Amino acid sequence: MAFIPYLSQDKIPVDHRVSDHDNIVQIHSVHSKVMKMHLDLYLEMMRKKGPLSFIQREMIAVLVSSINKCFYWVTHHEAGLRFRMSKSNIGQGEQDKLISSLKENYKKAEISADDMAMLDYAVQLTEDPASISELHVTELRNHGFSDL
């Protein structure tokens, strides 16, 4: 992304600065308030407690990043998924199998029917968002997911 201009930290207002060691958020620096909001949104969605487990969120992120052919985010979220799985005492072999399935053919993943329904929805939403209907949301609810 070298062709995208960005500002150095010392040129960004202090209250808009972010700790972005990967430099991916830094491309927003020309609009530093947006940069901070972008990172805050990401942190809220991926790192705070919510209705999806941390593992589920990272599974979705690896799968969607793979569909979008975004090597950076696949790598980033694969590391996040490995971290979350390790914290849940899931071994390296199981981690490798799941991540390989998410990147190559998620339908082969050895996961619960609920998680498969979640991933099916994420795939459809990514590949064909206009096709999503109330039936798809009802299917998620039938698998225990809620709107809250």
Secondary structure as a PSIPRED ss2 file (coil, helix, strand):
# PSIPRED VFORMAT (PSIPRED V4.0)

   1 M C   1.000  0.000  0.000
   2 A C   1.000  0.000  0.000
   3 F C   1.000  0.000  0.000
   4 I C   1.000  0.000  0.000
   5 P C   1.000  0.000  0.000
   6 Y C   1.000  0.000  0.000
   7 L C   1.000  0.000  0.000
   8 S C   1.000  0.000  0.000
   9 Q H   0.000  1.000  0.000
  10 D H   0.000  1.000  0.000
  11 K H   0.000  1.000  0.000
  12 I C   1.000  0.000  0.000
  13 P C   1.000  0.000  0.000
  14 V H   0.000  1.000  0.000
  15 D H   0.000  1.000  0.000
  16 H H   0.000  1.000  0.000
  17 R C   1.000  0.000  0.000
  18 V C   1.000  0.000  0.000
  19 S C   1.000  0.000  0.000
  20 D C   1.000  0.000  0.000
  21 H C   1.000  0.000  0.000
  22 D C   1.000  0.000  0.000
  23 N C   1.000  0.000  0.000
  24 I C   1.000  0.000  0.000
  25 V H   0.000  1.000  0.000
  26 Q H   0.000  1.000  0.000
  27 I H   0.000  1.000  0.000
  28 H H   0.000  1.000  0.000
  29 S H   0.000  1.000  0.000
  30 V H   0.000  1.000  0.000
  31 H H   0.000  1.000  0.000
  32 S H   0.000  1.000  0.000
  33 K H   0.000  1.000  0.000
  34 V H   0.000  1.000  0.000
  35 M H   0.000  1.000  0.000
  36 K H   0.000  1.000  0.000
  37 M H   0.000  1.000  0.000
  38 H H   0.000  1.000  0.000
  39 L H   0.000  1.000  0.000
  40 D H   0.000  1.000  0.000
  41 L H   0.000  1.000  0.000
  42 Y H   0.000  1.000  0.000
  43 L H   0.000  1.000  0.000
  44 E H   0.000  1.000  0.000
  45 M H   0.000  1.000  0.000
  46 M H   0.000  1.000  0.000
  47 R H   0.000  1.000  0.000
  48 K C   1.000  0.000  0.000
  49 K C   1.000  0.000  0.000
  50 G C   1.000  0.000  0.000
  51 P C   1.000  0.000  0.000
  52 L C   1.000  0.000  0.000
  53 S C   1.000  0.000  0.000
  54 F H   0.000  1.000  0.000
  55 I H   0.000  1.000  0.000
  56 Q H   0.000  1.000  0.000
  57 R H   0.000  1.000  0.000
  58 E H   0.000  1.000  0.000
  59 M H   0.000  1.000  0.000
  60 I H   0.000  1.000  0.000
  61 A H   0.000  1.000  0.000
  62 V H   0.000  1.000  0.000
  63 L H   0.000  1.000  0.000
  64 V H   0.000  1.000  0.000
  65 S H   0.000  1.000  0.000
  66 S H   0.000  1.000  0.000
  67 I H   0.000  1.000  0.000
  68 N C   1.000  0.000  0.000
  69 K C   1.000  0.000  0.000
  70 C C   1.000  0.000  0.000
  71 F H   0.000  1.000  0.000
  72 Y H   0.000  1.000  0.000
  73 W H   0.000  1.000  0.000
  74 V H   0.000  1.000  0.000
  75 T H   0.000  1.000  0.000
  76 H H   0.000  1.000  0.000
  77 H H   0.000  1.000  0.000
  78 E H   0.000  1.000  0.000
  79 A H   0.000  1.000  0.000
  80 G H   0.000  1.000  0.000
  81 L H   0.000  1.000  0.000
  82 R H   0.000  1.000  0.000
  83 F H   0.000  1.000  0.000
  84 R H   0.000  1.000  0.000
  85 M H   0.000  1.000  0.000
  86 S H   0.000  1.000  0.000
  87 K H   0.000  1.000  0.000
  88 S C   1.000  0.000  0.000
  89 N C   1.000  0.000  0.000
  90 I C   1.000  0.000  0.000
  91 G C   1.000  0.000  0.000
  92 Q H   0.000  1.000  0.000
  93 G H   0.000  1.000  0.000
  94 E H   0.000  1.000  0.000
  95 Q H   0.000  1.000  0.000
  96 D H   0.000  1.000  0.000
  97 K H   0.000  1.000  0.000
  98 L H   0.000  1.000  0.000
  99 I H   0.000  1.000  0.000
 100 S H   0.000  1.000  0.000
 101 S H   0.000  1.000  0.000
 102 L H   0.000  1.000  0.000
 103 K H   0.000  1.000  0.000
 104 E H   0.000  1.000  0.000
 105 N C   1.000  0.000  0.000
 106 Y H   0.000  1.000  0.000
 107 K H   0.000  1.000  0.000
 108 K H   0.000  1.000  0.000
 109 A C   1.000  0.000  0.000
 110 E C   1.000  0.000  0.000
 111 I C   1.000  0.000  0.000
 112 S C   1.000  0.000  0.000
 113 A H   0.000  1.000  0.000
 114 D H   0.000  1.000  0.000
 115 D H   0.000  1.000  0.000
 116 M H   0.000  1.000  0.000
 117 A H   0.000  1.000  0.000
 118 M H   0.000  1.000  0.000
 119 L H   0.000  1.000  0.000
 120 D H   0.000  1.000  0.000
 121 Y H   0.000  1.000  0.000
 122 A H   0.000  1.000  0.000
 123 V H   0.000  1.000  0.000
 124 Q H   0.000  1.000  0.000
 125 L H   0.000  1.000  0.000
 126 T H   0.000  1.000  0.000
 127 E H   0.000  1.000  0.000
 128 D C   1.000  0.000  0.000
 129 P H   0.000  1.000  0.000
 130 A H   0.000  1.000  0.000
 131 S H   0.000  1.000  0.000
 132 I C   1.000  0.000  0.000
 133 S C   1.000  0.000  0.000
 134 E H   0.000  1.000  0.000
 135 L H   0.000  1.000  0.000
 136 H H   0.000  1.000  0.000
 137 V H   0.000  1.000  0.000
 138 T H   0.000  1.000  0.000
 139 E H   0.000  1.000  0.000
 140 L H   0.000  1.000  0.000
 141 R H   0.000  1.000  0.000
 142 N H   0.000  1.000  0.000
 143 H C   1.000  0.000  0.000
 144 G C   1.000  0.000  0.000
 145 F C   1.000  0.000  0.000
 146 S C   1.000  0.000  0.000
 147 D C   1.000  0.000  0.000
 148 L C   1.000  0.000  0.000
